[in-house]
Amino acid sequence: MKQLLLRRPLLLTALYIPVYLLWFSWLQQRPVRHVWVATRLDDCIPFCSAFVIPYLLWFLFVAGTVLYFRRWPGECLRLCAFLYVGMTVCLAIYTLFPNGQLLRPAVMPDDSLCTRLVFLVYGLDPAVNSCPSIHVYNTLGVWNAIARAPALRDRPLVQGCAGALSVAIILSTLFLKQHSVVDVAAALLLAVGMERAVYGGLRLPRRAKAAQISG
């Protein structure tokens, strides 16, 4: 199976995404009581609709990186393992410990394009099942993969842009009141543990390693 995934690393994505979407949709719709997660620090963070731009760029950032990494099957498989195992852990947490937050503003400060986009995000993604934040977790996973990729280590512009976008995306979850500080911290802890599990324990075949270096 591993050899098949190394030859077709995006196969794992094709198999996992439908399962994830069905599971997540069920969680968003089920009628349960949620534990509301927030801290006093969240009250100190102002709402800023302009952060909807990096928030939405997350979709292109994650999907684009996975597609780009198909050039290096070994690294692509590691990235997918990091993303999908961690996302499954998040879904399991939501299933066993339903949670959410009540941080969203009752009244928007203006009627700008960014504000309308925020309304769209709020409508598509209710403020439940938020801790750990998958938005933050996947951002950290992609950023880590770009930083580790042998072919990208000597490209400071790519590394810098990826780092800046990652920070902006993580901040956007707080400034849009999509997630609390607790959600972000939980995602960070999960990412640290998964990084050690995936990148510290997964051994690639020698051929895959040679292909990465030559690529």
QUIQUI-V520932 format. One record per backbone hydrogen bond with DSSP energy under -0.5 kcal/mol. NH is the residue of the N-H (numbers start at 1). CO is the residue of the C=O. E is the energy in kcal/mol with one decimal. If there is no record, write none. Layout:
nh & co & e
NH & CO & E
NH & CO & E
This chain:
nh & co & e
5 & 1 & -2.4
6 & 2 & -2.3
7 & 3 & -1.7
8 & 4 & -2.4
11 & 8 & -1.9
12 & 9 & -0.9
14 & 10 & -2.1
15 & 11 & -1.9
16 & 12 & -2.1
17 & 13 & -2.4
18 & 14 & -0.5
19 & 15 & -0.6
20 & 16 & -2.5
21 & 17 & -2.7
22 & 18 & -2.1
23 & 19 & -2.3
24 & 20 & -3.0
25 & 21 & -2.4
26 & 22 & -1.9
27 & 23 & -2.0
28 & 24 & -2.1
29 & 25 & -1.2
30 & 26 & -1.6
32 & 30 & -1.1
35 & 98 & -2.2
36 & 34 & -0.6
37 & 35 & -0.5
37 & 100 & -3.4
38 & 36 & -0.5
42 & 39 & -0.6
43 & 39 & -0.7
43 & 40 & -0.6
44 & 40 & -0.7
44 & 41 & -1.0
45 & 41 & -0.6
45 & 42 & -0.9
46 & 44 & -0.6
48 & 175 & -2.5
51 & 48 & -1.5
52 & 49 & -2.0
53 & 50 & -1.6
55 & 51 & -1.8
56 & 52 & -2.3
57 & 53 & -1.9
58 & 54 & -0.8
58 & 55 & -0.6
59 & 56 & -1.2
60 & 56 & -0.6
61 & 57 & -2.7
62 & 58 & -2.7
63 & 59 & -2.0
64 & 60 & -2.4
65 & 61 & -1.5
66 & 62 & -2.2
67 & 63 & -2.3
68 & 64 & -2.4
69 & 65 & -2.5
70 & 67 & -1.1
71 & 68 & -1.4
72 & 69 & -1.9
76 & 69 & -0.5
76 & 72 & -2.6
77 & 73 & -2.5
78 & 74 & -2.0
79 & 75 & -2.5
80 & 76 & -2.6
81 & 77 & -2.4
82 & 78 & -2.6
83 & 79 & -2.7
84 & 80 & -3.0
85 & 81 & -2.1
86 & 82 & -1.6
87 & 83 & -2.5
88 & 84 & -1.8
89 & 85 & -2.0
90 & 86 & -2.2
91 & 87 & -2.3
92 & 88 & -2.3
93 & 89 & -2.2
94 & 90 & -2.6
95 & 91 & -2.2
96 & 92 & -2.3
97 & 93 & -3.4
100 & 35 & -2.0
101 & 127 & -1.9
116 & 112 & -2.0
117 & 113 & -2.1
118 & 114 & -2.1
119 & 115 & -2.2
120 & 116 & -1.8
121 & 117 & -2.4
122 & 118 & -3.0
123 & 119 & -2.2
124 & 120 & -2.0
125 & 121 & -2.1
128 & 126 & -1.9
129 & 99 & -4.1
132 & 130 & -0.5
133 & 183 & -1.6
134 & 132 & -0.6
137 & 133 & -2.6
138 & 134 & -2.8
139 & 135 & -1.4
140 & 136 & -2.4
141 & 137 & -2.1
142 & 138 & -2.5
143 & 139 & -2.5
144 & 140 & -2.4
145 & 141 & -2.0
146 & 142 & -2.4
147 & 143 & -2.2
148 & 144 & -1.7
149 & 145 & -1.6
152 & 149 & -1.6
153 & 149 & -0.8
153 & 150 & -0.7
155 & 152 & -1.5
159 & 155 & -2.2
160 & 156 & -2.9
161 & 157 & -2.5
162 & 158 & -2.5
163 & 159 & -2.3
164 & 160 & -2.6
165 & 161 & -2.6
166 & 162 & -2.2
167 & 163 & -2.3
168 & 164 & -2.3
169 & 165 & -2.5
170 & 166 & -2.4
171 & 167 & -2.5
172 & 168 & -2.0
173 & 169 & -1.3
174 & 170 & -0.7
174 & 171 & -0.9
175 & 171 & -2.6
176 & 172 & -1.9
177 & 174 & -1.0
178 & 173 & -1.4
179 & 173 & -2.4
184 & 180 & -1.8
185 & 181 & -2.6
186 & 182 & -2.6
187 & 183 & -1.9
188 & 184 & -2.2
189 & 185 & -2.3
190 & 186 & -2.2
191 & 187 & -2.4
192 & 188 & -2.2
193 & 189 & -2.1
194 & 190 & -2.5
195 & 191 & -2.3
196 & 192 & -1.6
197 & 193 & -1.9
198 & 194 & -3.1
199 & 195 & -2.0
200 & 195 & -0.6
200 & 196 & -0.9
201 & 197 & -0.7
202 & 198 & -1.3
203 & 201 & -0.6
204 & 202 & -0.5
209 & 205 & -2.0
210 & 206 & -2.6
211 & 207 & -2.1
212 & 208 & -1.9
213 & 209 & -2.2
214 & 210 & -2.4
215 & 211 & -1.7
